[in-house]
Amino acid sequence: MILVLLACASLPDTVTMTGTVWDAPYGEGSTVAGATVTVTDEARAVIDEQTSGADGVFTALVPAGVPFFVTVSAEEYLPTAFSGTAGISDFTAPAGYPWVAPTAFAGDVRAAFAECPTVAAPGAIVAGEIVADVTGYPPITTASAMLYGPDDTELDACYLDDEGASSADATQTGATGRFAIFGVPPGEIVVDIRYATGSGQDPVELYRFFAPEDGFVPVYPAILGVL
């Protein structure tokens, strides 16, 4: 019998993420120069901190193979929080990840959800669009969102109706798929998004973030599988 010993290369602790900071979701809007991109691990230890260049491009180290968190900040913008998981190779972030919300963006969200009972609550804002994991990613109606935060905080989402108008009584998404949660305290949060299909196998997605104080946490898009 011949034994062949193979040397296994050690896995990296970090990999390089290259991306572009925009001022709107989905890679729309304009690129943002001079934005600070801070990467932390699950224990909130800073892994890297970089500044976007004149074209909005940055390169930062992120933990390899495990979840990480990104906060983007800049003058006249809200600190904007993201989460992600990297593989074990350097990669380019998808278009629109990450982005940073202009200060006026919070006002636009509050205006869109003006009838929400908690719209004036101080704190961070979580907002997003729930879509189906099928061709074209259409918005999902009859989906719901709940936030769990520090000190046993539980917050319900607000929704727009089928015409895109704010509804004080809505308990699920309308035709736009949009939702928002106001008064979010800083710290670790989990956004629980689910869709009742009636089949007994209801899709659920949990999104974990670290909400910045008086910042913005976008969930654009929140993708749910449709059974």
N, C-alpha and C positions, 0 to 999 in steps of 0.2 A: 504494500500500500504506500502510495506517495502522498505526503501531506504538503499542501501548498498553503503557506501563510500569507495572507493578504493584509497589507497595512491599510487601515481605515483612516481616511483623512478626517480630522476633527471638524466638527460643524462650527460655523462662525458664530460669534456672540452677537454681531451686528451686521447689517447689510445697508447698502446705500439706496435711499429713495430720492429720485429726482422728480420735481414737479413744478407747477406754475401756479402762483397765487392769483386768483381772480377776485372780482368784487361782486359776483353773483353766482348762483348755483348753475350746475350743468355746463360749466366752462363758457358761460355767456358773459356779457359785460366787457369790462376792461381788465387788463393785468395790473397788478399793484406792486410798485417798486418800494423797497425799504420796509417790507413787512417782516416782523420777527416770527419765525417758525420754531416753536419749542416742542421737542419730543420728550415724552416721559414714559417710564414703564408702569407696570401695574401698581407698584409701590410709590408712585409719584416721584421717583428719582429722575432727575434730568439726564437724558441720554445725549442729547445734542441740542444746540440752538444756533440757528442760521438766519441770515437776512436775505430776502429776495433781491435779485439784481434789477437793473433798469428795465428788463423785459419781464419781470415778475418771476423769473426762474430761480429755484433754489436747489441745493443738494444737501441732504441731511442723513445722519445715521439713525437707524431704527433697530429695535431688538429683532433678532432673527427667530422666526418660527413661533413667536408668541404675540399676544395682543399688546398694542401700544396705544398711546394717546398723543394727539397733536393739538396745540392751541396756536392760533394765528392772531397776531395783534399788530396794530398800526395806528398812527395818529388819525383821529377823526373816523375811526372804525371801532366796532364792538369786538371785544375778544371773542373769537369764534372757535368752538371746540369740535374735534373729530376723534374717531377711534378707528383702528384698523388692525390687521394681522398680516405680517410679512412672511414670505417663504425664507429660503436660505440662499437666495441669489439677489444681486442688485436688481432694481426694477424702476420703472417709470410709473408714477402715480397716474391713475385714470383721469381723463379730462374732467375738470371741475372739482378735483380733490387736491388740496384743500382750497377753500376760498375764505374771504373775510367780509363780514357784513358791514356796509356803511352805517354810520350812526342813524341816518334817516330810515334805515331798513326796519328797525324796531318799530318806529312810528307807522310805517306802512303796514306791518303785520297787525299792530293794534287797531289800525283803522279798518283793515279787512275783517277783523273779528270783533267789531265794535259792540255787538250785542252780547258777547261772552260775559258772564257774571264776574269773572276774575281778571278781565282785560287790563284793569288799572293796577293790579297787584305788583308791588316792587319785586325785583329779582330778575333772574335770567329768563329768557324765552326759549322754549323748544318749539320748533315748527317744521312741518314737512308735508310730504305728499305720499300717500299709500297707493302703490301700483301693483299690478299683477305681473308675475314672472312668466309672461308669454310674449309673443312677437309684438313689438311696439310699446310694451309696458303701459297698457291703458290704466287709468285710475280705477281703484276699487271702491265701489259703493258698499255701504253697510259694514265697514270696518271700524274698529275702535282702538283707542290708545289710552294708556294709563301710565303715570310716572310714579316710581318709587324712589325716594331720596333719603338724605340724612335724617337721623332722629325720627325714623318711622313715618316720614312724610309720604302722603299719598295724594296725588293730584289728578283730577280728571281732565281730559282734553275738551277743547271746544271745536266746533265744526262749521263748515259752510254748507248751505243747502244746495239742491240741484241746480239752482240758478247762480250759484256762487255768492249768495248773500249770507251775511252772518246770521246765525240762528241761536237764540238763547236757550231753546229747548232741545236742540238736536243732541242725540246720544251716539251718533255714528256718522261716518263720512257720507257726503252726497256725491254727485257726479264728478266733482273736481278731485276727490280723494284727499283734500287738504284738511289739516288739523293744526291746532296750536295749543300749547300749555303755558300758562303765565304764572308768575310768582315762584319760580324755581329757585331753591336755595343753592348756594355754591357747594360743591363737593361731588361725591360719586352718585350718579343716578342711573336708573335702569328704565328705559322706555319700553313698555310692553304693548306690542301691536298685534292684534288678532282679527280674524275674519271668520264669521259664522257661516259655514257652507250648508249646514243642514245634513251633511253626510256622516257626521260623527267623527270626522277627521279634520278638525278645524286648524288651518295654518296659524302658527304663532311665531313671531320673531321678537327677540329681546335684544335691544341695543344698549350698550353700556358706554357711558361717557363720564367725564369729569366736568361738570358745569362751572364755567368761570363766573365770578361775581358780577352781576348785572350784565352778563354777556349773552351770547346767542349760541344755541345748539341746533344746527340744521340736520334734518333727516330727509334729505332730498337725493334719491327717492328711498322710501321704505318699501322694500320688495317682498311680496308674499307669494308663495307658490299657490296656484289655484288647482284644487283637486277635482 
